[in-house]
Amino acid sequence: MALNYPAHIAPLKEIVALKNEYFFRIIMDDSMGVGTLGKTGRGTCEYWDVPTTAIDVLTSSMSHALGSIGGFCAGARTVVFHQVL
């Protein structure tokens, strides 16, 4: 079977297509993608040209490519509000 994408990077477009077909949420840790993938280093979503709004919860550590401490968790307002609870 020939792969049309790098085997070490998740095929995000196909995963989002499955999400839309089977109605599940995507919670993605992009710690290794933020700062390294994409034209401007915005991560896996930029690498695959997938809008970040297609990901329900996007998290990342800032300690890998950014050389900092901490991290972030982003998503739709309703999802983030539920997470805070």
PDB file of N, CA, C and O in Angstrom:
ATOM      1  N   MET A   1       0.837  -1.176   0.000  1.00  0.00           N
ATOM      2  CA  MET A   1       0.000   0.000   0.000  1.00  0.00           C
ATOM      3  C   MET A   1       0.885   1.244   0.000  1.00  0.00           C
ATOM      4  O   MET A   1       1.736   1.390   0.878  1.00  0.00           O
ATOM      5  N   ALA A   2       0.705   2.123  -0.947  1.00  0.00           N
ATOM      6  CA  ALA A   2       1.485   3.358  -1.026  1.00  0.00           C
ATOM      7  C   ALA A   2       0.835   4.431  -0.166  1.00  0.00           C
ATOM      8  O   ALA A   2      -0.379   4.628  -0.209  1.00  0.00           O
ATOM      9  N   LEU A   3       1.654   5.119   0.612  1.00  0.00           N
ATOM     10  CA  LEU A   3       1.158   6.204   1.451  1.00  0.00           C
ATOM     11  C   LEU A   3       1.337   7.524   0.720  1.00  0.00           C
ATOM     12  O   LEU A   3       2.380   7.774   0.116  1.00  0.00           O
ATOM     13  N   ASN A   4       0.324   8.359   0.777  1.00  0.00           N
ATOM     14  CA  ASN A   4       0.391   9.675   0.152  1.00  0.00           C
ATOM     15  C   ASN A   4       0.766  10.761   1.149  1.00  0.00           C
ATOM     16  O   ASN A   4       0.658  11.946   0.835  1.00  0.00           O
ATOM     17  N   TYR A   5       1.197  10.383   2.326  1.00  0.00           N
ATOM     18  CA  TYR A   5       1.559  11.331   3.367  1.00  0.00           C
ATOM     19  C   TYR A   5       2.709  10.735   4.172  1.00  0.00           C
ATOM     20  O   TYR A   5       2.927   9.524   4.139  1.00  0.00           O
ATOM     21  N   PRO A   6       3.449  11.580   4.897  1.00  0.00           N
ATOM     22  CA  PRO A   6       4.518  11.046   5.742  1.00  0.00           C
ATOM     23  C   PRO A   6       3.934  10.114   6.793  1.00  0.00           C
ATOM     24  O   PRO A   6       2.958  10.466   7.455  1.00  0.00           O
ATOM     25  N   ALA A   7       4.504   8.954   6.955  1.00  0.00           N
ATOM     26  CA  ALA A   7       3.955   7.938   7.853  1.00  0.00           C
ATOM     27  C   ALA A   7       4.014   8.358   9.317  1.00  0.00           C
ATOM     28  O   ALA A   7       3.266   7.816  10.131  1.00  0.00           O
ATOM     29  N   HIS A   8       4.869   9.295   9.675  1.00  0.00           N
ATOM     30  CA  HIS A   8       5.010   9.681  11.073  1.00  0.00           C
ATOM     31  C   HIS A   8       4.131  10.880  11.459  1.00  0.00           C
ATOM     32  O   HIS A   8       4.171  11.328  12.604  1.00  0.00           O
ATOM     33  N   ILE A   9       3.347  11.395  10.523  1.00  0.00           N
ATOM     34  CA  ILE A   9       2.429  12.502  10.808  1.00  0.00           C
ATOM     35  C   ILE A   9       1.005  12.012  10.555  1.00  0.00           C
ATOM     36  O   ILE A   9       0.697  11.500   9.479  1.00  0.00           O
ATOM     37  N   ALA A  10       0.151  12.173  11.547  1.00  0.00           N
ATOM     38  CA  ALA A  10      -1.229  11.681  11.439  1.00  0.00           C
ATOM     39  C   ALA A  10      -1.943  12.307  10.243  1.00  0.00           C
ATOM     40  O   ALA A  10      -1.825  13.512  10.021  1.00  0.00           O
ATOM     41  N   PRO A  11      -2.672  11.518   9.476  1.00  0.00           N
ATOM     42  CA  PRO A  11      -3.413  12.047   8.314  1.00  0.00           C
ATOM     43  C   PRO A  11      -4.661  12.806   8.779  1.00  0.00           C
ATOM     44  O   PRO A  11      -5.763  12.257   8.801  1.00  0.00           O
ATOM     45  N   LEU A  12      -4.470  14.053   9.142  1.00  0.00           N
ATOM     46  CA  LEU A  12      -5.525  14.832   9.794  1.00  0.00           C
ATOM     47  C   LEU A  12      -6.760  15.028   8.927  1.00  0.00           C
ATOM     48  O   LEU A  12      -7.876  15.027   9.448  1.00  0.00           O
ATOM     49  N   LYS A  13      -6.594  15.195   7.636  1.00  0.00           N
ATOM     50  CA  LYS A  13      -7.766  15.369   6.759  1.00  0.00           C
ATOM     51  C   LYS A  13      -8.667  14.138   6.800  1.00  0.00           C
ATOM     52  O   LYS A  13      -9.890  14.264   6.849  1.00  0.00           O
ATOM     53  N   GLU A  14      -8.066  12.952   6.779  1.00  0.00           N
ATOM     54  CA  GLU A  14      -8.845  11.712   6.833  1.00  0.00           C
ATOM     55  C   GLU A  14      -9.506  11.545   8.193  1.00  0.00           C
ATOM     56  O   GLU A  14     -10.633  11.055   8.276  1.00  0.00           O
ATOM     57  N   ILE A  15      -8.821  11.946   9.262  1.00  0.00           N
ATOM     58  CA  ILE A  15      -9.394  11.842  10.605  1.00  0.00           C
ATOM     59  C   ILE A  15     -10.588  12.782  10.744  1.00  0.00           C
ATOM     60  O   ILE A  15     -11.607  12.409  11.327  1.00  0.00           O
ATOM     61  N   VAL A  16     -10.470  13.995  10.216  1.00  0.00           N
ATOM     62  CA  VAL A  16     -11.588  14.950  10.269  1.00  0.00           C
ATOM     63  C   VAL A  16     -12.761  14.440   9.428  1.00  0.00           C
ATOM     64  O   VAL A  16     -13.918  14.625   9.807  1.00  0.00           O
ATOM     65  N   ALA A  17     -12.475  13.808   8.301  1.00  0.00           N
ATOM     66  CA  ALA A  17     -13.546  13.238   7.480  1.00  0.00           C
ATOM     67  C   ALA A  17     -14.295  12.149   8.258  1.00  0.00           C
ATOM     68  O   ALA A  17     -15.522  12.070   8.190  1.00  0.00           O
ATOM     69  N   LEU A  18     -13.560  11.313   8.996  1.00  0.00           N
ATOM     70  CA  LEU A  18     -14.199  10.284   9.835  1.00  0.00           C
ATOM     71  C   LEU A  18     -15.015  10.920  10.953  1.00  0.00           C
ATOM     72  O   LEU A  18     -16.100  10.443  11.285  1.00  0.00           O
ATOM     73  N   LYS A  19     -14.490  12.000  11.533  1.00  0.00           N
ATOM     74  CA  LYS A  19     -15.224  12.723  12.583  1.00  0.00           C
ATOM     75  C   LYS A  19     -16.568  13.198  12.067  1.00  0.00           C
ATOM     76  O   LYS A  19     -17.590  13.045  12.737  1.00  0.00           O
ATOM     77  N   ASN A  20     -16.564  13.776  10.872  1.00  0.00           N
ATOM     78  CA  ASN A  20     -17.807  14.290  10.297  1.00  0.00           C
ATOM     79  C   ASN A  20     -18.768  13.169   9.911  1.00  0.00           C
ATOM     80  O   ASN A  20     -19.984  13.348   9.964  1.00  0.00           O
ATOM     81  N   GLU A  21     -18.229  12.021   9.526  1.00  0.00           N
ATOM     82  CA  GLU A  21     -19.081  10.901   9.134  1.00  0.00           C
ATOM     83  C   GLU A  21     -19.700  10.201  10.340  1.00  0.00           C
ATOM     84  O   GLU A  21     -20.867   9.811  10.302  1.00  0.00           O
ATOM     85  N   TYR A  22     -18.913  10.039  11.424  1.00  0.00           N
ATOM     86  CA  TYR A  22     -19.371   9.252  12.573  1.00  0.00           C
ATOM     87  C   TYR A  22     -19.693  10.091  13.811  1.00  0.00           C
ATOM     88  O   TYR A  22     -20.000   9.534  14.865  1.00  0.00           O
ATOM     89  N   PHE A  23     -19.630  11.417  13.700  1.00  0.00           N
ATOM     90  CA  PHE A  23     -20.050  12.334  14.760  1.00  0.00           C
ATOM     91  C   PHE A  23     -19.332  12.099  16.092  1.00  0.00           C
ATOM     92  O   PHE A  23     -19.968  11.799  17.103  1.00  0.00           O
ATOM     93  N   PHE A  24     -18.016  12.235  16.086  1.00  0.00           N
ATOM     94  CA  PHE A  24     -17.265  12.191  17.333  1.00  0.00           C
ATOM     95  C   PHE A  24     -16.432  13.457  17.454  1.00  0.00           C
ATOM     96  O   PHE A  24     -16.321  14.227  16.501  1.00  0.00           O
ATOM     97  N   ARG A  25     -15.852  13.668  18.618  1.00  0.00           N
ATOM     98  CA  ARG A  25     -15.025  14.852  18.864  1.00  0.00           C
ATOM     99  C   ARG A  25     -13.551  14.490  18.712  1.00  0.00           C
ATOM    100  O   ARG A  25     -13.139  13.362  18.984  1.00  0.00           O
ATOM    101  N   ILE A  26     -12.772  15.465  18.274  1.00  0.00           N
ATOM    102  CA  ILE A  26     -11.330  15.291  18.175  1.00  0.00           C
ATOM    103  C   ILE A  26     -10.676  16.125  19.265  1.00  0.00           C
ATOM    104  O   ILE A  26     -10.846  17.343  19.317  1.00  0.00           O
ATOM    105  N   ILE A  27      -9.933  15.462  20.127  1.00  0.00           N
ATOM    106  CA  ILE A  27      -9.115  16.120  21.136  1.00  0.00           C
ATOM    107  C   ILE A  27      -7.673  15.825  20.735  1.00  0.00           C
ATOM    108  O   ILE A  27      -7.221  14.684  20.820  1.00  0.00           O
ATOM    109  N   MET A  28      -6.956  16.858  20.298  1.00  0.00           N
ATOM    110  CA  MET A  28      -5.647  16.645  19.693  1.00  0.00           C
ATOM    111  C   MET A  28      -4.552  17.343  20.491  1.00  0.00           C
ATOM    112  O   MET A  28      -4.621  18.546  20.740  1.00  0.00           O
ATOM    113  N   ASP A  29      -3.546  16.578  20.885  1.00  0.00           N
ATOM    114  CA  ASP A  29      -2.344  17.143  21.499  1.00  0.00           C
ATOM    115  C   ASP A  29      -1.333  17.356  20.386  1.00  0.00           C
ATOM    116  O   ASP A  29      -0.819  16.396  19.813  1.00  0.00           O
ATOM    117  N   ASP A  30      -1.052  18.599  20.085  1.00  0.00           N
ATOM    118  CA  ASP A  30      -0.151  18.931  18.977  1.00  0.00           C
ATOM    119  C   ASP A  30       1.181  19.475  19.497  1.00  0.00           C
ATOM    120  O   ASP A  30       1.762  20.382  18.900  1.00  0.00           O
ATOM    121  N   SER A  31       1.658  18.919  20.606  1.00  0.00           N
ATOM    122  CA  SER A  31       2.896  19.397  21.216  1.00  0.00           C
ATOM    123  C   SER A  31       4.095  19.273  20.293  1.00  0.00           C
ATOM    124  O   SER A  31       4.979  20.130  20.322  1.00  0.00           O
ATOM    125  N   MET A  32       4.149  18.248  19.488  1.00  0.00           N
ATOM    126  CA  MET A  32       5.285  18.073  18.579  1.00  0.00           C
ATOM    127  C   MET A  32       5.087  18.814  17.260  1.00  0.00           C
ATOM    128  O   MET A  32       6.042  18.953  16.496  1.00  0.00           O
ATOM    129  N   GLY A  33       3.882  19.292  16.969  1.00  0.00           N
ATOM    130  CA  GLY A  33       3.625  19.987  15.717  1.00  0.00           C
ATOM    131  C   GLY A  33       3.738  21.495  15.817  1.00  0.00           C
ATOM    132  O   GLY A  33       4.216  22.149  14.890  1.00  0.00           O
ATOM    133  N   VAL A  34       3.295  22.060  16.952  1.00  0.00           N
ATOM    134  CA  VAL A  34       3.332  23.510  17.119  1.00  0.00           C
ATOM    135  C   VAL A  34       4.790  23.969  17.148  1.00  0.00           C
ATOM    136  O   VAL A  34       5.597  23.480  17.939  1.00  0.00           O
ATOM    137  N   GLY A  35       5.101  24.901  16.282  1.00  0.00           N
ATOM    138  CA  GLY A  35       6.455  25.432  16.200  1.00  0.00           C
ATOM    139  C   GLY A  35       7.344  24.716  15.206  1.00  0.00           C
ATOM    140  O   GLY A  35       8.436  25.192  14.896  1.00  0.00           O
ATOM    141  N   THR A  36       6.888  23.562  14.694  1.00  0.00           N
ATOM    142  CA  THR A  36       7.738  22.790  13.778  1.00  0.00           C
ATOM    143  C   THR A  36       7.074  22.471  12.451  1.00  0.00           C
ATOM    144  O   THR A  36       7.763  22.395  11.433  1.00  0.00           O
ATOM    145  N   LEU A  37       5.773  22.282  12.422  1.00  0.00           N
ATOM    146  CA  LEU A  37       5.081  21.903  11.189  1.00  0.00           C
ATOM    147  C   LEU A  37       4.345  23.086  10.580  1.00  0.00           C
ATOM    148  O   LEU A  37       3.952  24.019  11.280  1.00  0.00           O
ATOM    149  N   GLY A  38       4.168  23.033   9.286  1.00  0.00           N
ATOM    150  CA  GLY A  38       3.457  24.089   8.568  1.00  0.00           C
ATOM    151  C   GLY A  38       4.402  25.167   8.088  1.00  0.00           C
ATOM    152  O   GLY A  38       5.545  25.255   8.535  1.00  0.00           O
ATOM    153  N   LYS A  39       3.914  25.982   7.177  1.00  0.00           N
ATOM    154  CA  LYS A  39       4.750  27.044   6.602  1.00  0.00           C
ATOM    155  C   LYS A  39       5.221  28.046   7.641  1.00  0.00           C
ATOM    156  O   LYS A  39       6.351  28.531   7.571  1.00  0.00           O
ATOM    157  N   THR A  40       4.359  28.361   8.609  1.00  0.00           N
ATOM    158  CA  THR A  40       4.728  29.338   9.636  1.00  0.00           C
ATOM    159  C   THR A  40       4.859  28.720  11.020  1.00  0.00           C
ATOM    160  O   THR A  40       4.961  29.447  12.009  1.00  0.00           O
ATOM    161  N   GLY A  41       4.858  27.386  11.111  1.00  0.00           N
ATOM    162  CA  GLY A  41       5.039  26.716  12.390  1.00  0.00           C
ATOM    163  C   GLY A  41       3.802  26.627  13.251  1.00  0.00           C
ATOM    164  O   GLY A  41       3.903  26.450  14.465  1.00  0.00           O
ATOM    165  N   ARG A  42       2.638  26.745  12.644  1.00  0.00           N
ATOM    166  CA  ARG A  42       1.393  26.706  13.416  1.00  0.00           C
ATOM    167  C   ARG A  42       0.903  25.302  13.701  1.00  0.00           C
ATOM    168  O   ARG A  42      -0.149  25.137  14.319  1.00  0.00           O
ATOM    169  N   GLY A  43       1.624  24.295  13.275  1.00  0.00           N
ATOM    170  CA  GLY A  43       1.302  22.939  13.680  1.00  0.00           C
ATOM    171  C   GLY A  43       0.696  22.061  12.612  1.00  0.00           C
ATOM    172  O   GLY A  43       0.718  22.376  11.422  1.00  0.00           O
ATOM    173  N   THR A  44       0.155  20.948  13.073  1.00  0.00           N
ATOM    174  CA  THR A  44      -0.367  19.919  12.194  1.00  0.00           C
ATOM    175  C   THR A  44      -1.533  20.422  11.346  1.00  0.00           C
ATOM    176  O   THR A  44      -1.651  20.052  10.178  1.00  0.00           O
ATOM    177  N   CYS A  45      -2.392  21.255  11.918  1.00  0.00           N
ATOM    178  CA  CYS A  45      -3.519  21.789  11.146  1.00  0.00           C
ATOM    179  C   CYS A  45      -3.026  22.597   9.955  1.00  0.00           C
ATOM    180  O   CYS A  45      -3.555  22.460   8.852  1.00  0.00           O
ATOM    181  N   GLU A  46      -2.029  23.429  10.165  1.00  0.00           N
ATOM    182  CA  GLU A  46      -1.497  24.214   9.054  1.00  0.00           C
ATOM    183  C   GLU A  46      -0.781  23.311   8.054  1.00  0.00           C
ATOM    184  O   GLU A  46      -0.872  23.534   6.847  1.00  0.00           O
ATOM    185  N   TYR A  47      -0.078  22.304   8.535  1.00  0.00           N
ATOM    186  CA  TYR A  47       0.645  21.374   7.661  1.00  0.00           C
ATOM    187  C   TYR A  47      -0.304  20.695   6.677  1.00  0.00           C
ATOM    188  O   TYR A  47       0.004  20.575   5.491  1.00  0.00           O
ATOM    189  N   TRP A  48      -1.466  20.248   7.177  1.00  0.00           N
ATOM    190  CA  TRP A  48      -2.439  19.550   6.338  1.00  0.00           C
ATOM    191  C   TRP A  48      -3.481  20.488   5.746  1.00  0.00           C
ATOM    192  O   TRP A  48      -4.367  20.031   5.025  1.00  0.00           O
ATOM    193  N   ASP A  49      -3.405  21.781   6.027  1.00  0.00           N
ATOM    194  CA  ASP A  49      -4.381  22.762   5.553  1.00  0.00           C
ATOM    195  C   ASP A  49      -5.792  22.423   6.034  1.00  0.00           C
ATOM    196  O   ASP A  49      -6.752  22.432   5.263  1.00  0.00           O
ATOM    197  N   VAL A  50      -5.889  22.124   7.326  1.00  0.00           N
ATOM    198  CA  VAL A  50      -7.160  21.833   7.987  1.00  0.00           C
ATOM    199  C   VAL A  50      -7.458  23.007   8.918  1.00  0.00           C
ATOM    200  O   VAL A  50      -6.590  23.385   9.705  1.00  0.00           O
ATOM    201  N   PRO A  51      -8.638  23.590   8.858  1.00  0.00           N
ATOM    202  CA  PRO A  51      -8.934  24.707   9.772  1.00  0.00           C
ATOM    203  C   PRO A  51      -8.939  24.236  11.225  1.00  0.00           C
ATOM    204  O   PRO A  51      -9.410  23.139  11.526  1.00  0.00           O
ATOM    205  N   THR A  52      -8.418  25.061  12.113  1.00  0.00           N
ATOM    206  CA  THR A  52      -8.375  24.669  13.525  1.00  0.00           C
ATOM    207  C   THR A  52      -9.772  24.507  14.105  1.00  0.00           C
ATOM    208  O   THR A  52      -9.943  23.838  15.125  1.00  0.00           O
ATOM    209  N   THR A  53     -10.769  25.108  13.475  1.00  0.00           N
ATOM    210  CA  THR A  53     -12.147  24.954  13.952  1.00  0.00           C
ATOM    211  C   THR A  53     -12.666  23.526  13.749  1.00  0.00           C
ATOM    212  O   THR A  53     -13.685  23.155  14.331  1.00  0.00           O
ATOM    213  N   ALA A  54     -11.984  22.730  12.936  1.00  0.00           N
ATOM    214  CA  ALA A  54     -12.385  21.336  12.737  1.00  0.00           C
ATOM    215  C   ALA A  54     -11.964  20.460  13.914  1.00  0.00           C
ATOM    216  O   ALA A  54     -12.443  19.335  14.054  1.00  0.00           O
ATOM    217  N   ILE A  55     -11.067  20.974  14.760  1.00  0.00           N
ATOM    218  CA  ILE A  55     -10.596  20.245  15.936  1.00  0.00           C
ATOM    219  C   ILE A  55     -11.367  20.772  17.136  1.00  0.00           C
ATOM    220  O   ILE A  55     -11.418  21.984  17.349  1.00  0.00           O
ATOM    221  N   ASP A  56     -11.967  19.889  17.923  1.00  0.00           N
ATOM    222  CA  ASP A  56     -12.805  20.322  19.029  1.00  0.00           C
ATOM    223  C   ASP A  56     -11.980  20.868  20.195  1.00  0.00           C
ATOM    224  O   ASP A  56     -12.307  21.917  20.751  1.00  0.00           O
ATOM    225  N   VAL A  57     -10.921  20.165  20.561  1.00  0.00           N
ATOM    226  CA  VAL A  57     -10.029  20.629  21.613  1.00  0.00           C
ATOM    227  C   VAL A  57      -8.601  20.436  21.122  1.00  0.00           C
ATOM    228  O   VAL A  57      -8.202  19.328  20.764  1.00  0.00           O
ATOM    229  N   LEU A  58      -7.840  21.521  21.109  1.00  0.00           N
ATOM    230  CA  LEU A  58      -6.451  21.496  20.654  1.00  0.00           C
ATOM    231  C   LEU A  58      -5.565  21.887  21.827  1.00  0.00           C
ATOM    232  O   LEU A  58      -5.710  22.974  22.387  1.00  0.00           O
ATOM    233  N   THR A  59      -4.644  20.997  22.200  1.00  0.00           N
ATOM    234  CA  THR A  59      -3.741  21.267  23.306  1.00  0.00           C
ATOM    235  C   THR A  59      -2.299  21.183  22.816  1.00  0.00           C
ATOM    236  O   THR A  59      -2.000  20.537  21.812  1.00  0.00           O
ATOM    237  N   SER A  60      -1.422  21.848  23.548  1.00  0.00           N
ATOM    238  CA  SER A  60      -0.006  21.778  23.222  1.00  0.00           C
ATOM    239  C   SER A  60       0.817  22.200  24.419  1.00  0.00           C
ATOM    240  O   SER A  60       0.422  23.073  25.191  1.00  0.00           O
ATOM    241  N   SER A  61       1.959  21.570  24.558  1.00  0.00           N
ATOM    242  CA  SER A  61       2.949  21.994  25.533  1.00  0.00           C
ATOM    243  C   SER A  61       3.844  23.019  24.864  1.00  0.00           C
ATOM    244  O   SER A  61       4.153  22.892  23.680  1.00  0.00           O
ATOM    245  N   MET A  62       4.255  24.014  25.594  1.00  0.00           N
ATOM    246  CA  MET A  62       5.145  25.026  25.019  1.00  0.00           C
ATOM    247  C   MET A  62       6.614  24.670  25.224  1.00  0.00           C
ATOM    248  O   MET A  62       7.497  25.403  24.779  1.00  0.00           O
ATOM    249  N   SER A  63       6.877  23.565  25.886  1.00  0.00           N
ATOM    250  CA  SER A  63       8.259  23.240  26.227  1.00  0.00           C
ATOM    251  C   SER A  63       9.030  22.570  25.098  1.00  0.00           C
ATOM    252  O   SER A  63      10.259  22.526  25.154  1.00  0.00           O
ATOM    253  N   HIS A  64       8.365  22.052  24.086  1.00  0.00           N
ATOM    254  CA  HIS A  64       9.080  21.337  23.026  1.00  0.00           C
ATOM    255  C   HIS A  64       9.743  22.305  22.052  1.00  0.00           C
ATOM    256  O   HIS A  64      10.934  22.581  22.193  1.00  0.00           O
ATOM    257  N   ALA A  65       9.031  22.815  21.093  1.00  0.00           N
ATOM    258  CA  ALA A  65       9.623  23.659  20.051  1.00  0.00           C
ATOM    259  C   ALA A  65       9.767  25.115  20.486  1.00  0.00           C
ATOM    260  O   ALA A  65      10.597  25.840  19.939  1.00  0.00           O
ATOM    261  N   LEU A  66       8.974  25.549  21.455  1.00  0.00           N
ATOM    262  CA  LEU A  66       8.998  26.955  21.827  1.00  0.00           C
ATOM    263  C   LEU A  66       9.989  27.257  22.947  1.00  0.00           C
ATOM    264  O   LEU A  66      10.277  28.425  23.210  1.00  0.00           O
ATOM    265  N   GLY A  67      10.510  26.240  23.605  1.00  0.00           N
ATOM    266  CA  GLY A  67      11.501  26.445  24.660  1.00  0.00           C
ATOM    267  C   GLY A  67      10.982  27.280  25.811  1.00  0.00           C
ATOM    268  O   GLY A  67      11.683  28.164  26.304  1.00  0.00           O
ATOM    269  N   SER A  68       9.779  27.014  26.238  1.00  0.00           N
ATOM    270  CA  SER A  68       9.159  27.795  27.301  1.00  0.00           C
ATOM    271  C   SER A  68       8.518  26.841  28.302  1.00  0.00           C
ATOM    272  O   SER A  68       8.681  25.625  28.205  1.00  0.00           O
ATOM    273  N   ILE A  69       7.808  27.389  29.237  1.00  0.00           N
ATOM    274  CA  ILE A  69       7.115  26.588  30.249  1.00  0.00           C
ATOM    275  C   ILE A  69       5.618  26.820  30.078  1.00  0.00           C
ATOM    276  O   ILE A  69       5.187  27.935  29.781  1.00  0.00           O
ATOM    277  N   GLY A  70       4.833  25.772  30.265  1.00  0.00           N
ATOM    278  CA  GLY A  70       3.387  25.895  30.206  1.00  0.00           C
ATOM    279  C   GLY A  70       2.819  25.243  28.970  1.00  0.00           C
ATOM    280  O   GLY A  70       3.471  24.425  28.320  1.00  0.00           O
ATOM    281  N   GLY A  71       1.612  25.612  28.658  1.00  0.00           N
ATOM    282  CA  GLY A  71       0.936  25.050  27.506  1.00  0.00           C
ATOM    283  C   GLY A  71      -0.380  25.763  27.303  1.00  0.00           C
ATOM    284  O   GLY A  71      -0.674  26.765  27.955  1.00  0.00           O
ATOM    285  N   PHE A  72      -1.169  25.226  26.384  1.00  0.00           N
ATOM    286  CA  PHE A  72      -2.473  25.836  26.151  1.00  0.00           C
ATOM    287  C   PHE A  72      -3.472  24.771  25.754  1.00  0.00           C
ATOM    288  O   PHE A  72      -3.114  23.680  25.309  1.00  0.00           O
ATOM    289  N   CYS A  73      -4.726  25.118  25.926  1.00  0.00           N
ATOM    290  CA  CYS A  73      -5.839  24.273  25.518  1.00  0.00           C
ATOM    291  C   CYS A  73      -6.861  25.198  24.880  1.00  0.00           C
ATOM    292  O   CYS A  73      -7.336  26.136  25.521  1.00  0.00           O
ATOM    293  N   ALA A  74      -7.204  24.943  23.621  1.00  0.00           N
ATOM    294  CA  ALA A  74      -8.120  25.824  22.893  1.00  0.00           C
ATOM    295  C   ALA A  74      -9.247  25.015  22.284  1.00  0.00           C
ATOM    296  O   ALA A  74      -9.080  23.845  21.939  1.00  0.00           O
ATOM    297  N   GLY A  75     -10.398  25.660  22.157  1.00  0.00           N
ATOM    298  CA  GLY A  75     -11.545  25.005  21.547  1.00  0.00           C
ATOM    299  C   GLY A  75     -12.728  25.944  21.512  1.00  0.00           C
ATOM    300  O   GLY A  75     -12.614  27.127  21.833  1.00  0.00           O
ATOM    301  N   ALA A  76     -13.870  25.400  21.116  1.00  0.00           N
ATOM    302  CA  ALA A  76     -15.099  26.182  21.082  1.00  0.00           C
ATOM    303  C   ALA A  76     -15.479  26.610  22.500  1.00  0.00           C
ATOM    304  O   ALA A  76     -15.151  25.930  23.472  1.00  0.00           O
ATOM    305  N   ARG A  77     -16.160  27.719  22.602  1.00  0.00           N
ATOM    306  CA  ARG A  77     -16.519  28.266  23.912  1.00  0.00           C
ATOM    307  C   ARG A  77     -17.268  27.247  24.786  1.00  0.00           C
ATOM    308  O   ARG A  77     -16.979  27.120  25.976  1.00  0.00           O
ATOM    309  N   THR A  78     -18.215  26.533  24.203  1.00  0.00           N
ATOM    310  CA  THR A  78     -18.990  25.568  25.002  1.00  0.00           C
ATOM    311  C   THR A  78     -18.128  24.420  25.498  1.00  0.00           C
ATOM    312  O   THR A  78     -18.311  23.951  26.621  1.00  0.00           O
ATOM    313  N   VAL A  79     -17.196  23.965  24.683  1.00  0.00           N
ATOM    314  CA  VAL A  79     -16.318  22.861  25.081  1.00  0.00           C
ATOM    315  C   VAL A  79     -15.361  23.318  26.171  1.00  0.00           C
ATOM    316  O   VAL A  79     -15.141  22.593  27.141  1.00  0.00           O
ATOM    317  N   VAL A  80     -14.789  24.507  26.026  1.00  0.00           N
ATOM    318  CA  VAL A  80     -13.862  25.034  27.018  1.00  0.00           C
ATOM    319  C   VAL A  80     -14.599  25.310  28.327  1.00  0.00           C
ATOM    320  O   VAL A  80     -14.058  25.046  29.401  1.00  0.00           O
ATOM    321  N   PHE A  81     -15.812  25.833  28.261  1.00  0.00           N
ATOM    322  CA  PHE A  81     -16.589  26.077  29.467  1.00  0.00           C
ATOM    323  C   PHE A  81     -16.843  24.770  30.205  1.00  0.00           C
ATOM    324  O   PHE A  81     -16.732  24.723  31.430  1.00  0.00           O
ATOM    325  N   HIS A  82     -17.180  23.719  29.485  1.00  0.00           N
ATOM    326  CA  HIS A  82     -17.399  22.417  30.123  1.00  0.00           C
ATOM    327  C   HIS A  82     -16.119  21.889  30.735  1.00  0.00           C
ATOM    328  O   HIS A  82     -16.152  21.277  31.802  1.00  0.00           O
ATOM    329  N   GLN A  83     -14.993  22.113  30.080  1.00  0.00           N
ATOM    330  CA  GLN A  83     -13.715  21.657  30.602  1.00  0.00           C
ATOM    331  C   GLN A  83     -13.369  22.368  31.913  1.00  0.00           C
ATOM    332  O   GLN A  83     -12.830  21.754  32.834  1.00  0.00           O
ATOM    333  N   VAL A  84     -13.681  23.665  31.991  1.00  0.00           N
ATOM    334  CA  VAL A  84     -13.411  24.420  33.223  1.00  0.00           C
ATOM    335  C   VAL A  84     -14.228  23.862  34.380  1.00  0.00           C
ATOM    336  O   VAL A  84     -13.751  23.807  35.513  1.00  0.00           O
ATOM    337  N   LEU A  85     -15.454  23.450  34.097  1.00  0.00           N
ATOM    338  CA  LEU A  85     -16.290  22.879  35.159  1.00  0.00           C
ATOM    339  C   LEU A  85     -15.663  21.629  35.711  1.00  0.00           C
ATOM    340  O   LEU A  85     -16.220  21.006  36.615  1.00  0.00           O
TER     341      LEU A  85
END
